[in-house]
Amino acid sequence: MWEEFPFPVAPTPEEERVLVAIVPTLRDWHLICQEHWYRIPLARAPQSIAAEYLAFYHPKVFGELRWRIAYYAPILRYRVVRRHELLPQELDHPRANALYYKLELGPLEALPQPIISRKLRRVTFITTTLNRLFQAREINDLWLHENSQAPLQRAFGATSPIVPGSAGV
């Protein structure tokens, strides 16, 4: 029976998840570009960080790149480490022993068209899809409004909503 339905189902480009994250400092951008990793404090992490890609929102400090998303990278691996393991030169930092997600990244890629923030809102994390990332023209275009069961419905070939206790479940 299980051989007929391999699980998990590989996501389609419309379903490949992207986490958009702020790059707060120039030093952080250097670490992304040169060392190919990004950190998220566990205490401040979004509810779900599971994604195939990480896209980068640049705030005001980035001059010409400010208030936009212009780059993304595949996420190769997730690890949980202490801050002092990521930044050994900062052993006396107040959060040196705090736990962080370390997202190890593949090659950085430029988006075909940068995504701007017209309202200059503060962005920390946005969950979206790769398809939306490529089609978006402004930040508001990234937010998902899809039925949360849509990937499951596609996997089972359902055309109507899946209701617990129904004949299809």
MIPATOR-672763 format. One record per atom (N, C-alpha, C): residue number from 0; x, y, z. Coordinates in steps of 0.1 Angstrom, whole numbers, plus 5000, padded with zeros to 4 digits. Layout:
N
rec nr NUM; c1 X; c2 Y; c3 Z
...
END
This chain:
169
rec nr 0; c1 5008; c2 4988; c3 5000
rec nr 0; c1 5000; c2 5000; c3 5000
rec nr 0; c1 5009; c2 5013; c3 5000
rec nr 1; c1 5019; c2 5013; c3 5009
rec nr 1; c1 5027; c2 5025; c3 5010
rec nr 1; c1 5035; c2 5028; c3 4998
rec nr 2; c1 5038; c2 5017; c3 4990
rec nr 2; c1 5046; c2 5019; c3 4978
rec nr 2; c1 5039; c2 5026; c3 4967
rec nr 3; c1 5026; c2 5026; c3 4968
rec nr 3; c1 5018; c2 5034; c3 4958
rec nr 3; c1 5018; c2 5049; c3 4961
rec nr 4; c1 5021; c2 5053; c3 4973
rec nr 4; c1 5021; c2 5067; c3 4977
rec nr 4; c1 5034; c2 5070; c3 4985
rec nr 5; c1 5045; c2 5073; c3 4978
rec nr 5; c1 5057; c2 5076; c3 4985
rec nr 5; c1 5055; c2 5089; c3 4993
rec nr 6; c1 5060; c2 5089; c3 5005
rec nr 6; c1 5058; c2 5100; c3 5014
rec nr 6; c1 5072; c2 5103; c3 5021
rec nr 7; c1 5076; c2 5115; c3 5022
rec nr 7; c1 5068; c2 5127; c3 5019
rec nr 7; c1 5068; c2 5131; c3 5004
rec nr 8; c1 5058; c2 5138; c3 5000
rec nr 8; c1 5057; c2 5142; c3 4986
rec nr 8; c1 5067; c2 5154; c3 4985
rec nr 9; c1 5075; c2 5154; c3 4974
rec nr 9; c1 5084; c2 5165; c3 4972
rec nr 9; c1 5076; c2 5178; c3 4968
rec nr 10; c1 5079; c2 5189; c3 4974
rec nr 10; c1 5071; c2 5201; c3 4971
rec nr 10; c1 5073; c2 5206; c3 4956
rec nr 11; c1 5062; c2 5211; c3 4950
rec nr 11; c1 5063; c2 5217; c3 4937
rec nr 11; c1 5069; c2 5231; c3 4939
rec nr 12; c1 5073; c2 5238; c3 4928
rec nr 12; c1 5078; c2 5252; c3 4930
rec nr 12; c1 5068; c2 5261; c3 4937
rec nr 13; c1 5055; c2 5258; c3 4935
rec nr 13; c1 5045; c2 5267; c3 4941
rec nr 13; c1 5045; c2 5264; c3 4956
rec nr 14; c1 5050; c2 5253; c3 4961
rec nr 14; c1 5049; c2 5249; c3 4975
rec nr 14; c1 5063; c2 5251; c3 4982
rec nr 15; c1 5074; c2 5252; c3 4974
rec nr 15; c1 5087; c2 5253; c3 4981
rec nr 15; c1 5087; c2 5265; c3 4990
rec nr 16; c1 5090; c2 5262; c3 5003
rec nr 16; c1 5089; c2 5273; c3 5013
rec nr 16; c1 5101; c2 5282; c3 5013
rec nr 17; c1 5098; c2 5294; c3 5016
rec nr 17; c1 5109; c2 5305; c3 5017
rec nr 17; c1 5106; c2 5312; c3 5030
rec nr 18; c1 5117; c2 5314; c3 5038
rec nr 18; c1 5116; c2 5322; c3 5050
rec nr 18; c1 5123; c2 5335; c3 5046
rec nr 19; c1 5116; c2 5346; c3 5047
rec nr 19; c1 5123; c2 5359; c3 5045
rec nr 19; c1 5127; c2 5364; c3 5059
rec nr 20; c1 5139; c2 5368; c3 5060
rec nr 20; c1 5145; c2 5373; c3 5073
rec nr 20; c1 5152; c2 5386; c3 5071
rec nr 21; c1 5152; c2 5394; c3 5082
rec nr 21; c1 5159; c2 5407; c3 5082
rec nr 21; c1 5174; c2 5404; c3 5083
rec nr 22; c1 5182; c2 5412; c3 5077
rec nr 22; c1 5197; c2 5412; c3 5079
rec nr 22; c1 5199; c2 5425; c3 5086
rec nr 23; c1 5201; c2 5425; c3 5099
rec nr 23; c1 5201; c2 5437; c3 5107
rec nr 23; c1 5213; c2 5446; c3 5106
rec nr 24; c1 5225; c2 5439; c3 5103
rec nr 24; c1 5237; c2 5447; c3 5102
rec nr 24; c1 5246; c2 5443; c3 5090
rec nr 25; c1 5255; c2 5452; c3 5087
rec nr 25; c1 5264; c2 5449; c3 5076
rec nr 25; c1 5273; c2 5437; c3 5079
rec nr 26; c1 5276; c2 5435; c3 5092
rec nr 26; c1 5284; c2 5424; c3 5096
rec nr 26; c1 5277; c2 5411; c3 5093
rec nr 27; c1 5263; c2 5411; c3 5096
rec nr 27; c1 5255; c2 5399; c3 5093
rec nr 27; c1 5255; c2 5396; c3 5078
rec nr 28; c1 5254; c2 5406; c3 5070
rec nr 28; c1 5255; c2 5404; c3 5056
rec nr 28; c1 5268; c2 5398; c3 5051
rec nr 29; c1 5279; c2 5403; c3 5057
rec nr 29; c1 5292; c2 5397; c3 5054
rec nr 29; c1 5292; c2 5382; c3 5058
rec nr 30; c1 5287; c2 5378; c3 5069
rec nr 30; c1 5286; c2 5364; c3 5073
rec nr 30; c1 5278; c2 5356; c3 5063
rec nr 31; c1 5267; c2 5362; c3 5059
rec nr 31; c1 5259; c2 5355; c3 5049
rec nr 31; c1 5267; c2 5353; c3 5036
rec nr 32; c1 5273; c2 5364; c3 5031
rec nr 32; c1 5280; c2 5363; c3 5018
rec nr 32; c1 5293; c2 5355; c3 5018
rec nr 33; c1 5301; c2 5356; c3 5029
rec nr 33; c1 5314; c2 5350; c3 5030
rec nr 33; c1 5314; c2 5337; c3 5037
rec nr 34; c1 5306; c2 5335; c3 5047
rec nr 34; c1 5306; c2 5322; c3 5055
rec nr 34; c1 5294; c2 5314; c3 5052
rec nr 35; c1 5284; c2 5319; c3 5045
rec nr 35; c1 5272; c2 5312; c3 5041
rec nr 35; c1 5264; c2 5306; c3 5053
rec nr 36; c1 5261; c2 5314; c3 5063
rec nr 36; c1 5252; c2 5310; c3 5073
rec nr 36; c1 5245; c2 5323; c3 5079
rec nr 37; c1 5233; c2 5320; c3 5085
rec nr 37; c1 5225; c2 5330; c3 5091
rec nr 37; c1 5221; c2 5325; c3 5105
rec nr 38; c1 5219; c2 5334; c3 5114
rec nr 38; c1 5215; c2 5329; c3 5128
rec nr 38; c1 5202; c2 5335; c3 5132
rec nr 39; c1 5195; c2 5327; c3 5139
rec nr 39; c1 5182; c2 5332; c3 5145
rec nr 39; c1 5182; c2 5328; c3 5160
rec nr 40; c1 5180; c2 5337; c3 5169
rec nr 40; c1 5179; c2 5333; c3 5183
rec nr 40; c1 5167; c2 5325; c3 5185
rec nr 41; c1 5168; c2 5313; c3 5192
rec nr 41; c1 5157; c2 5305; c3 5195
rec nr 41; c1 5146; c2 5313; c3 5202
rec nr 42; c1 5150; c2 5322; c3 5211
rec nr 42; c1 5140; c2 5330; c3 5219
rec nr 42; c1 5132; c2 5339; c3 5210
rec nr 43; c1 5137; c2 5343; c3 5198
rec nr 43; c1 5130; c2 5352; c3 5189
rec nr 43; c1 5126; c2 5346; c3 5176
rec nr 44; c1 5127; c2 5333; c3 5175
rec nr 44; c1 5125; c2 5326; c3 5162
rec nr 44; c1 5110; c2 5326; c3 5159
rec nr 45; c1 5106; c2 5326; c3 5146
rec nr 45; c1 5092; c2 5325; c3 5143
rec nr 45; c1 5088; c2 5310; c3 5147
rec nr 46; c1 5075; c2 5308; c3 5147
rec nr 46; c1 5069; c2 5295; c3 5151
rec nr 46; c1 5075; c2 5284; c3 5142
rec nr 47; c1 5076; c2 5286; c3 5130
rec nr 47; c1 5082; c2 5276; c3 5121
rec nr 47; c1 5093; c2 5283; c3 5112
rec nr 48; c1 5104; c2 5277; c3 5112
rec nr 48; c1 5115; c2 5281; c3 5104
rec nr 48; c1 5118; c2 5272; c3 5093
rec nr 49; c1 5110; c2 5261; c3 5092
rec nr 49; c1 5112; c2 5251; c3 5081
rec nr 49; c1 5110; c2 5257; c3 5068
rec nr 50; c1 5120; c2 5257; c3 5059
rec nr 50; c1 5119; c2 5262; c3 5046
rec nr 50; c1 5131; c2 5257; c3 5038
rec nr 51; c1 5129; c2 5257; c3 5025
rec nr 51; c1 5140; c2 5253; c3 5015
rec nr 51; c1 5149; c2 5264; c3 5012
rec nr 52; c1 5144; c2 5277; c3 5013
rec nr 52; c1 5152; c2 5288; c3 5010
rec nr 52; c1 5151; c2 5299; c3 5020
rec nr 53; c1 5161; c2 5308; c3 5021
rec nr 53; c1 5161; c2 5319; c3 5030
rec nr 53; c1 5163; c2 5331; c3 5021
rec nr 54; c1 5154; c2 5341; c3 5022
rec nr 54; c1 5155; c2 5354; c3 5014
rec nr 54; c1 5158; c2 5365; c3 5024
rec nr 55; c1 5165; c2 5376; c3 5020
rec nr 55; c1 5171; c2 5385; c3 5029
rec nr 55; c1 5165; c2 5399; c3 5027
rec nr 56; c1 5159; c2 5405; c3 5038
rec nr 56; c1 5153; c2 5418; c3 5038
rec nr 56; c1 5164; c2 5427; c3 5043
rec nr 57; c1 5167; c2 5438; c3 5036
rec nr 57; c1 5177; c2 5448; c3 5040
rec nr 57; c1 5171; c2 5460; c3 5045
rec nr 58; c1 5174; c2 5464; c3 5058
rec nr 58; c1 5168; c2 5477; c3 5064
rec nr 58; c1 5176; c2 5489; c3 5059
rec nr 59; c1 5173; c2 5500; c3 5065
rec nr 59; c1 5179; c2 5513; c3 5062
rec nr 59; c1 5194; c2 5514; c3 5061
rec nr 60; c1 5201; c2 5506; c3 5070
rec nr 60; c1 5215; c2 5507; c3 5071
rec nr 60; c1 5222; c2 5502; c3 5058
rec nr 61; c1 5215; c2 5496; c3 5049
rec nr 61; c1 5221; c2 5491; c3 5036
rec nr 61; c1 5221; c2 5501; c3 5025
rec nr 62; c1 5218; c2 5514; c3 5027
rec nr 62; c1 5218; c2 5524; c3 5017
rec nr 62; c1 5210; c2 5521; c3 5005
rec nr 63; c1 5216; c2 5518; c3 4993
rec nr 63; c1 5209; c2 5516; c3 4980
rec nr 63; c1 5200; c2 5503; c3 4981
rec nr 64; c1 5205; c2 5493; c3 4989
rec nr 64; c1 5197; c2 5481; c3 4990
rec nr 64; c1 5186; c2 5482; c3 5001
rec nr 65; c1 5185; c2 5493; c3 5007
rec nr 65; c1 5175; c2 5494; c3 5019
rec nr 65; c1 5161; c2 5491; c3 5015
rec nr 66; c1 5153; c2 5486; c3 5024
rec nr 66; c1 5139; c2 5484; c3 5023
rec nr 66; c1 5135; c2 5475; c3 5012
rec nr 67; c1 5143; c2 5465; c3 5009
rec nr 67; c1 5140; c2 5456; c3 4998
rec nr 67; c1 5146; c2 5442; c3 5001
rec nr 68; c1 5141; c2 5432; c3 4993
rec nr 68; c1 5146; c2 5419; c3 4992
rec nr 68; c1 5152; c2 5417; c3 4978
rec nr 69; c1 5165; c2 5415; c3 4978
rec nr 69; c1 5171; c2 5414; c3 4964
rec nr 69; c1 5179; c2 5400; c3 4963
rec nr 70; c1 5181; c2 5393; c3 4974
rec nr 70; c1 5188; c2 5380; c3 4973
rec nr 70; c1 5181; c2 5369; c3 4981
rec nr 71; c1 5185; c2 5357; c3 4977
rec nr 71; c1 5180; c2 5345; c3 4985
rec nr 71; c1 5191; c2 5334; c3 4983
rec nr 72; c1 5189; c2 5324; c3 4991
rec nr 72; c1 5199; c2 5312; c3 4991
rec nr 72; c1 5192; c2 5300; c3 4996
rec nr 73; c1 5196; c2 5288; c3 4990
rec nr 73; c1 5190; c2 5276; c3 4995
rec nr 73; c1 5195; c2 5273; c3 5009
rec nr 74; c1 5187; c2 5267; c3 5018
rec nr 74; c1 5191; c2 5263; c3 5031
rec nr 74; c1 5195; c2 5249; c3 5030
rec nr 75; c1 5208; c2 5246; c3 5034
rec nr 75; c1 5214; c2 5233; c3 5032
rec nr 75; c1 5212; c2 5224; c3 5045
rec nr 76; c1 5212; c2 5231; c3 5057
rec nr 76; c1 5212; c2 5224; c3 5069
rec nr 76; c1 5208; c2 5234; c3 5081
rec nr 77; c1 5201; c2 5228; c3 5090
rec nr 77; c1 5198; c2 5235; c3 5103
rec nr 77; c1 5206; c2 5229; c3 5114
rec nr 78; c1 5211; c2 5238; c3 5123
rec nr 78; c1 5217; c2 5233; c3 5135
rec nr 78; c1 5213; c2 5242; c3 5147
rec nr 79; c1 5213; c2 5237; c3 5159
rec nr 79; c1 5211; c2 5245; c3 5171
rec nr 79; c1 5225; c2 5246; c3 5178
rec nr 80; c1 5229; c2 5258; c3 5180
rec nr 80; c1 5242; c2 5260; c3 5186
rec nr 80; c1 5242; c2 5272; c3 5196
rec nr 81; c1 5252; c2 5273; c3 5204
rec nr 81; c1 5252; c2 5285; c3 5213
rec nr 81; c1 5259; c2 5296; c3 5205
rec nr 82; c1 5255; c2 5308; c3 5209
rec nr 82; c1 5260; c2 5320; c3 5202
rec nr 82; c1 5275; c2 5321; c3 5202
rec nr 83; c1 5282; c2 5317; c3 5213
rec nr 83; c1 5296; c2 5318; c3 5213
rec nr 83; c1 5303; c2 5308; c3 5204
rec nr 84; c1 5296; c2 5298; c3 5199
rec nr 84; c1 5301; c2 5289; c3 5189
rec nr 84; c1 5300; c2 5296; c3 5175
rec nr 85; c1 5290; c2 5304; c3 5173
rec nr 85; c1 5289; c2 5311; c3 5160
rec nr 85; c1 5299; c2 5323; c3 5160
rec nr 86; c1 5300; c2 5330; c3 5171
rec nr 86; c1 5308; c2 5342; c3 5172
rec nr 86; c1 5318; c2 5341; c3 5183
rec nr 87; c1 5329; c2 5333; c3 5181
rec nr 87; c1 5338; c2 5330; c3 5192
rec nr 87; c1 5346; c2 5343; c3 5197
rec nr 88; c1 5346; c2 5353; c3 5189
rec nr 88; c1 5353; c2 5366; c3 5193
rec nr 88; c1 5344; c2 5374; c3 5203
rec nr 89; c1 5332; c2 5369; c3 5205
rec nr 89; c1 5323; c2 5376; c3 5214
rec nr 89; c1 5319; c2 5368; c3 5227
rec nr 90; c1 5329; c2 5362; c3 5233
rec nr 90; c1 5327; c2 5353; c3 5244
rec nr 90; c1 5321; c2 5360; c3 5256
rec nr 91; c1 5323; c2 5374; c3 5257
rec nr 91; c1 5317; c2 5381; c3 5268
rec nr 91; c1 5304; c2 5388; c3 5265
rec nr 92; c1 5298; c2 5384; c3 5254
rec nr 92; c1 5285; c2 5390; c3 5250
rec nr 92; c1 5274; c2 5385; c3 5260
rec nr 93; c1 5265; c2 5393; c3 5264
rec nr 93; c1 5254; c2 5389; c3 5273
rec nr 93; c1 5246; c2 5377; c3 5269
rec nr 94; c1 5245; c2 5374; c3 5256
rec nr 94; c1 5238; c2 5362; c3 5252
rec nr 94; c1 5248; c2 5351; c3 5246
rec nr 95; c1 5260; c2 5351; c3 5251
rec nr 95; c1 5270; c2 5342; c3 5246
rec nr 95; c1 5266; c2 5327; c3 5247
rec nr 96; c1 5258; c2 5324; c3 5258
rec nr 96; c1 5254; c2 5310; c3 5260
rec nr 96; c1 5240; c2 5308; c3 5255
rec nr 97; c1 5233; c2 5318; c3 5249
rec nr 97; c1 5220; c2 5316; c3 5243
rec nr 97; c1 5220; c2 5306; c3 5231
rec nr 98; c1 5209; c2 5299; c3 5230
rec nr 98; c1 5208; c2 5290; c3 5218
rec nr 98; c1 5203; c2 5297; c3 5206
rec nr 99; c1 5209; c2 5293; c3 5194
rec nr 99; c1 5205; c2 5299; c3 5182
rec nr 99; c1 5203; c2 5288; c3 5171
rec nr 100; c1 5195; c2 5291; c3 5162
rec nr 100; c1 5194; c2 5283; c3 5150
rec nr 100; c1 5205; c2 5288; c3 5141
rec nr 101; c1 5213; c2 5279; c3 5135
rec nr 101; c1 5223; c2 5282; c3 5125
rec nr 101; c1 5218; c2 5276; c3 5112
rec nr 102; c1 5215; c2 5285; c3 5103
rec nr 102; c1 5210; c2 5280; c3 5090
rec nr 102; c1 5222; c2 5281; c3 5080
rec nr 103; c1 5227; c2 5269; c3 5076
rec nr 103; c1 5238; c2 5268; c3 5067
rec nr 103; c1 5233; c2 5270; c3 5052
rec nr 104; c1 5239; c2 5278; c3 5045
rec nr 104; c1 5233; c2 5283; c3 5032
rec nr 104; c1 5242; c2 5278; c3 5020
rec nr 105; c1 5235; c2 5276; c3 5009
rec nr 105; c1 5241; c2 5274; c3 4996
rec nr 105; c1 5245; c2 5287; c3 4990
rec nr 106; c1 5247; c2 5287; c3 4977
rec nr 106; c1 5251; c2 5300; c3 4970
rec nr 106; c1 5240; c2 5310; c3 4970
rec nr 107; c1 5245; c2 5323; c3 4972
rec nr 107; c1 5236; c2 5334; c3 4972
rec nr 107; c1 5232; c2 5337; c3 4958
rec nr 108; c1 5219; c2 5340; c3 4956
rec nr 108; c1 5214; c2 5343; c3 4942
rec nr 108; c1 5206; c2 5356; c3 4943
rec nr 109; c1 5207; c2 5364; c3 4932
rec nr 109; c1 5200; c2 5376; c3 4931
rec nr 109; c1 5186; c2 5373; c3 4925
rec nr 110; c1 5176; c2 5380; c3 4930
rec nr 110; c1 5162; c2 5378; c3 4925
rec nr 110; c1 5162; c2 5385; c3 4911
rec nr 111; c1 5153; c2 5380; c3 4902
rec nr 111; c1 5152; c2 5386; c3 4889
rec nr 111; c1 5148; c2 5401; c3 4891
rec nr 112; c1 5140; c2 5404; c3 4900
rec nr 112; c1 5136; c2 5418; c3 4903
rec nr 112; c1 5135; c2 5419; c3 4918
rec nr 113; c1 5142; c2 5429; c3 4924
rec nr 113; c1 5141; c2 5432; c3 4938
rec nr 113; c1 5126; c2 5434; c3 4943
rec nr 114; c1 5123; c2 5430; c3 4955
rec nr 114; c1 5110; c2 5432; c3 4961
rec nr 114; c1 5111; c2 5444; c3 4971
rec nr 115; c1 5104; c2 5454; c3 4969
rec nr 115; c1 5105; c2 5466; c3 4977
rec nr 115; c1 5094; c2 5466; c3 4988
rec nr 116; c1 5097; c2 5474; c3 4998
rec nr 116; c1 5087; c2 5476; c3 5009
rec nr 116; c1 5082; c2 5491; c3 5007
rec nr 117; c1 5071; c2 5492; c3 5001
rec nr 117; c1 5065; c2 5506; c3 4998
rec nr 117; c1 5061; c2 5513; c3 5011
rec nr 118; c1 5057; c2 5506; c3 5022
rec nr 118; c1 5052; c2 5512; c3 5034
rec nr 118; c1 5063; c2 5514; c3 5044
rec nr 119; c1 5075; c2 5509; c3 5042
rec nr 119; c1 5087; c2 5510; c3 5051
rec nr 119; c1 5084; c2 5504; c3 5064
rec nr 120; c1 5077; c2 5493; c3 5064
rec nr 120; c1 5073; c2 5486; c3 5077
rec nr 120; c1 5085; c2 5478; c3 5081
rec nr 121; c1 5085; c2 5475; c3 5094
rec nr 121; c1 5096; c2 5467; c3 5100
rec nr 121; c1 5093; c2 5452; c3 5097
rec nr 122; c1 5102; c2 5446; c3 5090
rec nr 122; c1 5101; c2 5432; c3 5086
rec nr 122; c1 5111; c2 5424; c3 5095
rec nr 123; c1 5106; c2 5413; c3 5101
rec nr 123; c1 5115; c2 5404; c3 5108
rec nr 123; c1 5115; c2 5391; c3 5101
rec nr 124; c1 5103; c2 5384; c3 5100
rec nr 124; c1 5102; c2 5372; c3 5093
rec nr 124; c1 5089; c2 5371; c3 5085
rec nr 125; c1 5090; c2 5366; c3 5073
rec nr 125; c1 5078; c2 5363; c3 5065
rec nr 125; c1 5079; c2 5349; c3 5059
rec nr 126; c1 5069; c2 5341; c3 5061
rec nr 126; c1 5069; c2 5328; c3 5054
rec nr 126; c1 5061; c2 5329; c3 5041
rec nr 127; c1 5068; c2 5324; c3 5030
rec nr 127; c1 5061; c2 5325; c3 5017
rec nr 127; c1 5065; c2 5313; c3 5009
rec nr 128; c1 5063; c2 5314; c3 4996
rec nr 128; c1 5068; c2 5303; c3 4987
rec nr 128; c1 5077; c2 5308; c3 4977
rec nr 129; c1 5085; c2 5299; c3 4971
rec nr 129; c1 5094; c2 5303; c3 4960
rec nr 129; c1 5087; c2 5310; c3 4949
rec nr 130; c1 5076; c2 5305; c3 4945
rec nr 130; c1 5068; c2 5310; c3 4934
rec nr 130; c1 5064; c2 5325; c3 4937
rec nr 131; c1 5059; c2 5327; c3 4949
rec nr 131; c1 5055; c2 5341; c3 4953
rec nr 131; c1 5068; c2 5350; c3 4954
rec nr 132; c1 5079; c2 5345; c3 4958
rec nr 132; c1 5091; c2 5353; c3 4959
rec nr 132; c1 5095; c2 5358; c3 4945
rec nr 133; c1 5094; c2 5349; c3 4935
rec nr 133; c1 5097; c2 5353; c3 4921
rec nr 133; c1 5087; c2 5362; c3 4915
rec nr 134; c1 5075; c2 5361; c3 4919
rec nr 134; c1 5064; c2 5369; c3 4913
rec nr 134; c1 5062; c2 5383; c3 4920
rec nr 135; c1 5066; c2 5384; c3 4933
rec nr 135; c1 5062; c2 5396; c3 4941
rec nr 135; c1 5069; c2 5408; c3 4935
rec nr 136; c1 5062; c2 5419; c3 4936
rec nr 136; c1 5068; c2 5432; c3 4933
rec nr 136; c1 5070; c2 5441; c3 4945
rec nr 137; c1 5062; c2 5438; c3 4955
rec nr 137; c1 5063; c2 5445; c3 4968
rec nr 137; c1 5061; c2 5435; c3 4980
rec nr 138; c1 5065; c2 5439; c3 4991
rec nr 138; c1 5065; c2 5430; c3 5003
rec nr 138; c1 5051; c2 5424; c3 5005
rec nr 139; c1 5041; c2 5432; c3 5004
rec nr 139; c1 5027; c2 5427; c3 5006
rec nr 139; c1 5023; c2 5415; c3 4997
rec nr 140; c1 5030; c2 5413; c3 4986
rec nr 140; c1 5027; c2 5402; c3 4977
rec nr 140; c1 5032; c2 5389; c3 4982
rec nr 141; c1 5040; c2 5389; c3 4993
rec nr 141; c1 5046; c2 5377; c3 4998
rec nr 141; c1 5037; c2 5369; c3 5008
rec nr 142; c1 5028; c2 5376; c3 5015
rec nr 142; c1 5020; c2 5369; c3 5025
rec nr 142; c1 5011; c2 5358; c3 5019
rec nr 143; c1 5011; c2 5347; c3 5025
rec nr 143; c1 5003; c2 5336; c3 5020
rec nr 143; c1 4989; c2 5337; c3 5025
rec nr 144; c1 4979; c2 5333; c3 5016
rec nr 144; c1 4965; c2 5333; c3 5020
rec nr 144; c1 4959; c2 5320; c3 5016
rec nr 145; c1 4967; c2 5310; c3 5014
rec nr 145; c1 4963; c2 5297; c3 5009
rec nr 145; c1 4957; c2 5289; c3 5020
rec nr 146; c1 4948; c2 5280; c3 5017
rec nr 146; c1 4942; c2 5270; c3 5026
rec nr 146; c1 4954; c2 5262; c3 5031
rec nr 147; c1 4955; c2 5260; c3 5044
rec nr 147; c1 4966; c2 5253; c3 5050
rec nr 147; c1 4966; c2 5238; c3 5046
rec nr 148; c1 4955; c2 5233; c3 5041
rec nr 148; c1 4954; c2 5219; c3 5038
rec nr 148; c1 4956; c2 5216; c3 5023
rec nr 149; c1 4959; c2 5227; c3 5015
rec nr 149; c1 4960; c2 5225; c3 5001
rec nr 149; c1 4971; c2 5215; c3 4997
rec nr 150; c1 4983; c2 5216; c3 5003
rec nr 150; c1 4993; c2 5206; c3 4999
rec nr 150; c1 4988; c2 5191; c3 5001
rec nr 151; c1 4982; c2 5189; c3 5013
rec nr 151; c1 4976; c2 5176; c3 5016
rec nr 151; c1 4966; c2 5172; c3 5006
rec nr 152; c1 4957; c2 5181; c3 5002
rec nr 152; c1 4947; c2 5178; c3 4992
rec nr 152; c1 4953; c2 5174; c3 4979
rec nr 153; c1 4963; c2 5181; c3 4975
rec nr 153; c1 4970; c2 5178; c3 4962
rec nr 153; c1 4976; c2 5164; c3 4963
rec nr 154; c1 4982; c2 5161; c3 4974
rec nr 154; c1 4989; c2 5148; c3 4976
rec nr 154; c1 4979; c2 5137; c3 4975
rec nr 155; c1 4967; c2 5138; c3 4980
rec nr 155; c1 4957; c2 5128; c3 4980
rec nr 155; c1 4948; c2 5129; c3 4968
rec nr 156; c1 4950; c2 5139; c3 4960
rec nr 156; c1 4941; c2 5141; c3 4948
rec nr 156; c1 4927; c2 5146; c3 4952
rec nr 157; c1 4925; c2 5151; c3 4963
rec nr 157; c1 4912; c2 5156; c3 4968
rec nr 157; c1 4908; c2 5169; c3 4961
rec nr 158; c1 4895; c2 5170; c3 4958
rec nr 158; c1 4890; c2 5182; c3 4952
rec nr 158; c1 4882; c2 5190; c3 4962
rec nr 159; c1 4878; c2 5184; c3 4973
rec nr 159; c1 4870; c2 5191; c3 4983
rec nr 159; c1 4878; c2 5191; c3 4996
rec nr 160; c1 4874; c2 5200; c3 5005
rec nr 160; c1 4882; c2 5201; c3 5018
rec nr 160; c1 4882; c2 5188; c3 5025
rec nr 161; c1 4894; c2 5185; c3 5031
rec nr 161; c1 4895; c2 5173; c3 5039
rec nr 161; c1 4890; c2 5176; c3 5053
rec nr 162; c1 4880; c2 5168; c3 5057
rec nr 162; c1 4874; c2 5170; c3 5070
rec nr 162; c1 4877; c2 5157; c3 5079
rec nr 163; c1 4883; c2 5159; c3 5091
rec nr 163; c1 4885; c2 5148; c3 5099
rec nr 163; c1 4873; c2 5140; c3 5101
rec nr 164; c1 4874; c2 5126; c3 5100
rec nr 164; c1 4862; c2 5118; c3 5103
rec nr 164; c1 4854; c2 5115; c3 5090
rec nr 165; c1 4857; c2 5122; c3 5079
rec nr 165; c1 4850; c2 5120; c3 5067
rec nr 165; c1 4855; c2 5107; c3 5060
rec nr 166; c1 4848; c2 5102; c3 5050
rec nr 166; c1 4852; c2 5090; c3 5043
rec nr 166; c1 4865; c2 5090; c3 5037
rec nr 167; c1 4870; c2 5102; c3 5033
rec nr 167; c1 4883; c2 5103; c3 5027
rec nr 167; c1 4895; c2 5103; c3 5036
rec nr 168; c1 4892; c2 5103; c3 5049
rec nr 168; c1 4904; c2 5105; c3 5059
rec nr 168; c1 4904; c2 5092; c3 5068
END
